[in-house]
Amino acid sequence: MKRMITAAAAASVAGVLALTGCSATGASSKDALSVVGYSVLEAANKPVFADFQKTSAGKGVEFRTSYGASGDQSRAVDGGLKADVVHFSLETDVTRLVDSGLVDKNWKDTPTKGIATSSVVVLVVRKGNPEHITGWDDLVKPGVQIITPNPGSSGSARWNILAAWEHVAGNGGTDAQAKAFLTGLLKNTIALPSSGRDATTSFTAGNGDVLLSYENEAILAKQGGADVDYVVPDDTLLIQNPAAVTKAASSKAKAFLTFLTSPTAQEDYARSGFRPVVDGVKVPQVEGANDPSDPFPTPKKLFTIDKDLGGWASAAPKFFNDGEDGKPLGIVPQLQEKTGKQGEQ
């Protein structure tokens, strides 16, 4: 069944803001920008906002923010949540707004093809790695307890699942072998929280042996004092997070979107564990990284959504279609039904 914001829930902006947990400053300011993003961005955006406000374009700008699971946030904007700038986990969450007429179809016509932040999928483990997790194959061993977000709502979850798929398919395995691997992974999954941030909270509270997550989220957890470590697998998937302005957005919003890929903003994001998406960024010492002085090592094999999975236009229906409009279920919902691991809806 398609999950969506109902007309009643979207009847007023105030109601939707309450639903999605919006914080606001300067709500009456004519230069207030509404930024709607996926949950992991909440801490990382604060220094980016502050540095934009120091620029001539950002002078006097105040921010209203809403964060949550990427798919849920996209559906909320589609259902009426005010947004000037959206910054989601997945391209498909922007595509939804293009299809509904809220975002221009040419949103990817930027030097970074619409991408504002990037990361890689990692394996977060307990401090000292007591289960000796070194790579993907360890996740399907008997008794290993995994936490990963729910792919029905979370963009992070979809990146995680596709990284696991490519560990098999991208290394010469068949689709049948990749399905068997995902089945084993899901069988070992003990929780599927609704968002990447909720998954991290569950893991740091003591649940599970391994958390599938963004590298930047693992770094942020360590910066916050969590007793965790993380492993960058020898093969993993490049995470690329898109941003766009809505059609009704002001020139200030467009200036902010451009600022997101400036060296200043990318350096801010790097401090929070994101890998820069443009050249010329002075990567700082990153507290919480495995090696703070070399925080973003290149994996031995780095898969990408476009090169290895045919882009989101191909991957989304193949892997994640939810049966809407009578279309067949994607591979992942099928496996979730088979294993009984539908997670939180």
ZAFITOR-553692 format. One line per field, with one value per residue (C-alpha): residue in three letters; x, y, z. Coordinates in Angstrom, 3 decimals, always signed. Layout:
# ZAFITOR-553692
marke <- [Ala/...];
x <- [X/...];
y <- [Y/...];
z <- [Z/...];
This chain:
# ZAFITOR-553692
marke <- [Met/Lys/Arg/Met/Ile/Thr/Ala/Ala/Ala/Ala/Ala/Ser/Val/Ala/Gly/Val/Leu/Ala/Leu/Thr/Gly/Cys/Ser/Ala/Thr/Gly/Ala/Ser/Ser/Lys/Asp/Ala/Leu/Ser/Val/Val/Gly/Tyr/Ser/Val/Leu/Glu/Ala/Ala/Asn/Lys/Pro/Val/Phe/Ala/Asp/Phe/Gln/Lys/Thr/Ser/Ala/Gly/Lys/Gly/Val/Glu/Phe/Arg/Thr/Ser/Tyr/Gly/Ala/Ser/Gly/Asp/Gln/Ser/Arg/Ala/Val/Asp/Gly/Gly/Leu/Lys/Ala/Asp/Val/Val/His/Phe/Ser/Leu/Glu/Thr/Asp/Val/Thr/Arg/Leu/Val/Asp/Ser/Gly/Leu/Val/Asp/Lys/Asn/Trp/Lys/Asp/Thr/Pro/Thr/Lys/Gly/Ile/Ala/Thr/Ser/Ser/Val/Val/Val/Leu/Val/Val/Arg/Lys/Gly/Asn/Pro/Glu/His/Ile/Thr/Gly/Trp/Asp/Asp/Leu/Val/Lys/Pro/Gly/Val/Gln/Ile/Ile/Thr/Pro/Asn/Pro/Gly/Ser/Ser/Gly/Ser/Ala/Arg/Trp/Asn/Ile/Leu/Ala/Ala/Trp/Glu/His/Val/Ala/Gly/Asn/Gly/Gly/Thr/Asp/Ala/Gln/Ala/Lys/Ala/Phe/Leu/Thr/Gly/Leu/Leu/Lys/Asn/Thr/Ile/Ala/Leu/Pro/Ser/Ser/Gly/Arg/Asp/Ala/Thr/Thr/Ser/Phe/Thr/Ala/Gly/Asn/Gly/Asp/Val/Leu/Leu/Ser/Tyr/Glu/Asn/Glu/Ala/Ile/Leu/Ala/Lys/Gln/Gly/Gly/Ala/Asp/Val/Asp/Tyr/Val/Val/Pro/Asp/Asp/Thr/Leu/Leu/Ile/Gln/Asn/Pro/Ala/Ala/Val/Thr/Lys/Ala/Ala/Ser/Ser/Lys/Ala/Lys/Ala/Phe/Leu/Thr/Phe/Leu/Thr/Ser/Pro/Thr/Ala/Gln/Glu/Asp/Tyr/Ala/Arg/Ser/Gly/Phe/Arg/Pro/Val/Val/Asp/Gly/Val/Lys/Val/Pro/Gln/Val/Glu/Gly/Ala/Asn/Asp/Pro/Ser/Asp/Pro/Phe/Pro/Thr/Pro/Lys/Lys/Leu/Phe/Thr/Ile/Asp/Lys/Asp/Leu/Gly/Gly/Trp/Ala/Ser/Ala/Ala/Pro/Lys/Phe/Phe/Asn/Asp/Gly/Glu/Asp/Gly/Lys/Pro/Leu/Gly/Ile/Val/Pro/Gln/Leu/Gln/Glu/Lys/Thr/Gly/Lys/Gln/Gly/Glu/Gln];
x <- [+0.000/+1.342/+2.329/+1.349/+0.380/-3.401/-5.328/-6.356/-2.752/-1.712/-4.640/-2.436/+1.272/+1.220/-0.254/+2.354/+5.169/+3.989/+3.902/+7.472/+9.117/+9.952/+12.003/+11.795/+13.462/+12.261/+9.041/+7.712/+10.833/+10.395/+13.857/+13.052/+13.885/+12.151/+14.644/+13.281/+15.861/+16.507/+17.184/+20.968/+21.439/+20.102/+23.428/+25.506/+23.395/+23.876/+27.377/+26.350/+23.447/+25.742/+28.332/+25.687/+24.368/+27.862/+27.684/+26.118/+23.407/+22.676/+22.578/+19.344/+18.258/+16.761/+15.946/+12.896/+13.767/+12.089/+13.970/+12.878/+13.107/+13.836/+10.847/+8.490/+9.857/+9.388/+5.820/+5.189/+6.295/+4.178/+1.271/+1.642/+4.663/+6.239/+9.686/+12.005/+14.968/+14.822/+17.850/+17.032/+18.831/+17.643/+17.122/+13.707/+12.529/+13.218/+11.710/+8.415/+8.293/+9.179/+6.286/+3.902/+5.097/+6.815/+10.421/+11.665/+12.502/+15.965/+16.988/+20.016/+21.510/+24.238/+28.007/+27.416/+24.312/+22.153/+24.234/+24.958/+26.472/+27.997/+29.146/+29.640/+27.871/+29.745/+29.332/+29.060/+30.151/+30.599/+33.759/+36.651/+34.631/+33.927/+32.143/+35.177/+33.137/+35.470/+33.134/+29.792/+30.122/+30.279/+26.753/+25.074/+26.824/+24.538/+23.750/+24.860/+22.210/+21.790/+20.009/+19.278/+16.493/+13.294/+13.618/+9.939/+10.634/+14.389/+16.806/+19.714/+18.124/+17.970/+21.632/+22.471/+20.467/+21.945/+25.476/+24.813/+23.372/+26.407/+28.744/+27.472/+26.231/+29.086/+31.647/+30.400/+27.467/+24.082/+20.815/+19.789/+22.948/+22.439/+18.844/+20.063/+22.584/+19.931/+17.639/+20.337/+20.978/+17.280/+16.938/+19.692/+18.053/+16.416/+15.067/+14.098/+13.572/+11.902/+14.954/+18.737/+18.826/+16.334/+18.477/+21.567/+19.662/+18.540/+22.078/+23.752/+21.113/+22.577/+20.583/+22.249/+25.827/+26.061/+24.417/+24.342/+24.732/+26.267/+29.969/+29.140/+26.517/+29.081/+31.554/+28.902/+28.034/+31.697/+31.934/+29.001/+30.789/+29.063/+31.086/+31.190/+33.660/+33.012/+34.358/+34.561/+34.104/+36.536/+33.589/+30.814/+28.435/+28.867/+25.969/+24.915/+22.361/+20.481/+19.244/+16.917/+14.780/+11.050/+9.565/+8.135/+11.467/+13.027/+16.378/+17.695/+16.800/+18.558/+21.641/+21.588/+21.345/+24.412/+26.207/+25.719/+28.365/+30.785/+34.161/+33.027/+29.869/+31.588/+34.278/+31.536/+29.935/+33.337/+33.742/+30.486/+31.827/+30.474/+32.784/+33.142/+31.298/+33.514/+37.239/+39.321/+37.913/+40.453/+39.482/+39.983/+40.942/+37.730/+37.188/+35.541/+36.954/+39.062/+42.021/+41.178/+44.055/+42.919/+39.200/+37.919/+40.007/+39.105/+37.574/+39.189/+36.003/+33.446/+30.158/+27.903/+24.184/+24.635/+27.554/+26.610/+22.843/+21.510/+20.582/+17.631/+15.121/+16.025/+17.001/+14.000/+11.283/+13.443/+14.336/+11.787/+8.440/+5.728/+3.007/+1.359/-0.990/-0.848/+2.848/+4.827/+6.626/+10.302/+12.956/+13.340/+9.623/+9.345/+12.234/+10.833/+7.541/+9.353/+11.384/+8.641/+10.884/+8.644/+9.826/+8.219/+5.818];
y <- [+0.000/+3.426/+5.439/+9.079/+12.193/+12.412/+15.519/+15.928/+15.770/+18.298/+20.642/+23.121/+23.710/+23.808/+20.332/+18.889/+20.655/+19.043/+15.680/+15.906/+17.595/+20.979/+23.532/+27.162/+30.482/+33.799/+32.349/+35.789/+36.870/+37.441/+35.868/+32.681/+29.594/+26.267/+23.419/+19.878/+17.121/+13.531/+12.800/+12.443/+16.055/+17.705/+18.188/+18.598/+21.482/+23.779/+25.034/+25.207/+27.498/+29.654/+30.052/+30.902/+33.639/+35.197/+35.649/+38.628/+36.375/+34.889/+38.093/+38.250/+34.746/+32.543/+28.859/+26.733/+23.053/+19.662/+16.371/+12.746/+9.594/+10.652/+8.974/+10.264/+13.788/+13.681/+12.459/+15.213/+17.923/+16.280/+16.420/+20.096/+20.611/+23.990/+23.633/+26.051/+23.664/+19.878/+17.731/+14.031/+10.723/+9.478/+10.870/+9.194/+11.381/+14.452/+12.777/+12.415/+16.221/+16.684/+14.402/+16.436/+19.735/+21.074/+20.839/+21.724/+18.777/+20.277/+20.208/+18.033/+20.651/+21.686/+21.067/+18.169/+16.831/+17.853/+16.055/+18.034/+15.460/+12.007/+9.116/+5.347/+2.413/+1.120/-1.508/+0.031/-2.298/-2.244/-0.637/-3.006/-5.028/-7.983/-9.958/-9.551/-8.113/-7.428/-7.418/-8.287/-12.061/-11.844/-10.400/-13.636/-15.849/-17.534/-15.412/-12.032/-9.423/-6.611/-3.263/-1.354/+1.144/+0.170/+0.501/+1.414/+4.801/+5.347/+6.299/+5.048/+1.603/+1.493/+2.394/-0.305/-2.976/-2.137/-2.182/-5.693/-6.751/-5.448/-7.303/-10.428/-9.258/-6.783/-9.484/-11.949/-13.496/-14.219/-12.545/-15.766/-15.705/-12.024/-12.737/-15.567/-13.222/-10.555/-13.232/-14.256/-10.642/-9.960/-13.121/-11.788/-8.351/-7.772/-4.244/-2.063/+1.448/+4.058/+6.272/+6.215/+8.318/+6.060/+3.060/+4.712/+5.558/+1.945/+0.636/+3.068/+2.162/-1.344/-3.292/-5.544/-6.391/-4.482/-1.357/-0.731/+2.990/+5.977/+6.534/+10.082/+8.812/+6.466/+9.336/+11.580/+8.862/+8.623/+12.414/+12.269/+9.817/+6.579/+3.431/+2.256/+1.626/+1.203/-0.882/+0.351/-2.875/-3.682/-3.226/-0.762/+1.662/+5.402/+7.281/+10.437/+12.737/+15.210/+18.712/+21.007/+24.112/+24.085/+26.080/+28.688/+29.220/+32.677/+33.866/+33.429/+29.737/+29.371/+31.080/+28.685/+25.680/+26.927/+27.507/+23.850/+22.763/+25.606/+24.724/+26.362/+24.283/+21.110/+21.620/+22.000/+18.769/+17.042/+17.887/+16.005/+13.003/+13.595/+13.074/+16.240/+16.252/+18.921/+19.300/+21.874/+21.250/+21.383/+18.264/+19.013/+16.691/+14.780/+13.794/+10.385/+9.049/+5.881/+8.043/+11.708/+12.886/+10.686/+10.404/+9.277/+6.384/+5.040/+1.547/-1.218/-1.406/+1.413/+0.702/+3.510/+3.634/+4.855/+2.688/-0.578/-0.493/+1.394/+4.567/+5.076/+5.029/+1.370/+0.348/+1.786/-0.290/-3.419/-3.456/-1.384/-1.190/-1.582/-3.035/+0.325/+0.446/-3.319/-3.362/-6.357/-6.121/-5.292/-7.730/-6.237/-6.130/-9.710/-10.781/-8.797/-10.655/-13.984/-13.397/-11.583/-8.526/-5.655/-3.413/-0.228/+1.423];
z <- [+0.000/-0.861/+2.199/+1.821/+3.734/+3.781/+2.818/+6.434/+7.623/+4.970/+5.535/+7.326/+7.315/+11.093/+11.218/+8.899/+10.742/+13.949/+12.181/+10.913/+13.873/+12.434/+14.305/+13.308/+13.902/+12.596/+11.269/+10.393/+8.502/+4.799/+4.379/+6.305/+4.233/+4.807/+4.477/+4.461/+4.788/+5.723/+9.389/+9.315/+8.147/+11.284/+13.092/+9.924/+8.593/+11.585/+10.662/+6.981/+7.895/+10.041/+7.281/+4.682/+6.978/+6.900/+3.114/+1.347/-0.101/+3.303/+5.310/+7.298/+6.258/+8.933/+8.622/+9.288/+9.252/+9.138/+9.356/+9.142/+7.061/+3.477/+1.844/+4.512/+4.103/+0.345/+0.749/+3.310/+0.858/-1.833/+0.631/+1.545/+3.809/+3.016/+1.450/-0.298/-0.375/-0.166/+0.630/+0.542/+0.706/-2.683/-6.174/-6.299/-3.413/-5.556/-8.626/-6.736/-6.425/-10.106/-11.020/-8.850/-10.359/-7.242/-8.497/-11.977/-14.230/-14.869/-11.187/-12.003/-14.330/-11.869/-11.792/-9.361/-11.179/-8.241/-5.583/-2.404/-0.032/-0.314/+1.840/+1.677/+3.336/+6.383/+9.102/+12.578/+15.383/+19.134/+20.522/+19.954/+17.413/+19.744/+16.990/+14.685/+11.817/+8.887/+5.874/+4.344/+4.608/+8.394/+8.474/+7.408/+9.956/+12.510/+15.546/+14.186/+15.017/+12.499/+12.633/+9.422/+8.655/+6.877/+3.064/+2.910/+4.507/+4.736/+1.998/+4.099/+4.125/+0.333/-0.009/+2.565/+0.756/-2.637/-1.199/+0.131/-3.249/-5.128/-2.760/-4.543/-7.952/-8.434/-7.751/-10.349/-8.490/-10.034/-9.096/-7.355/-5.252/-4.424/-3.358/-1.133/+0.477/+1.128/+2.549/+5.014/+5.929/+6.552/+8.637/+10.903/+11.114/+14.503/+13.905/+10.941/+12.392/+10.223/+9.604/+9.604/+12.737/+14.532/+13.596/+15.066/+18.244/+18.589/+18.089/+20.473/+23.064/+23.060/+20.475/+17.920/+16.958/+13.657/+12.272/+8.528/+8.078/+6.370/+7.103/+8.216/+10.657/+12.211/+12.522/+14.079/+16.610/+17.614/+17.836/+20.231/+22.510/+21.472/+22.227/+18.616/+15.844/+12.138/+9.278/+5.680/+3.689/+0.884/-1.485/-0.774/-2.446/-2.994/-1.402/-3.267/-1.644/-3.904/-3.154/-5.095/-4.760/-5.285/-8.136/-5.763/-3.984/-3.716/-5.025/-1.468/-1.611/-4.962/-3.538/-0.590/-2.906/-4.794/-1.480/-0.463/-2.967/-2.245/-0.669/+2.588/+2.953/+1.774/+4.401/+7.011/+5.833/+5.850/+9.541/+10.096/+8.174/+4.647/+1.686/-0.461/-3.793/-5.402/-5.938/-4.117/-0.643/+2.151/+4.074/+7.759/+10.586/+11.194/+14.794/+15.041/+11.762/+11.898/+10.895/+11.588/+9.386/+6.457/+7.145/+3.748/+2.402/-1.024/-0.740/-2.808/-4.880/-4.882/-6.656/-7.878/-8.538/-12.120/-13.252/-11.586/-11.019/-14.030/-12.117/-9.786/-12.638/-13.127/-9.590/-7.739/-9.465/-9.697/-6.015/-4.121/-5.938/-3.308/-5.523/-6.174/-9.185/-9.590/-10.502/-9.249/-5.938/-6.120/-4.991/-1.510/-0.541/-1.783/+0.449/+3.377/+3.035/+2.696/+5.852/+7.789/+8.174/+7.051/+9.887/+11.189/+8.746];
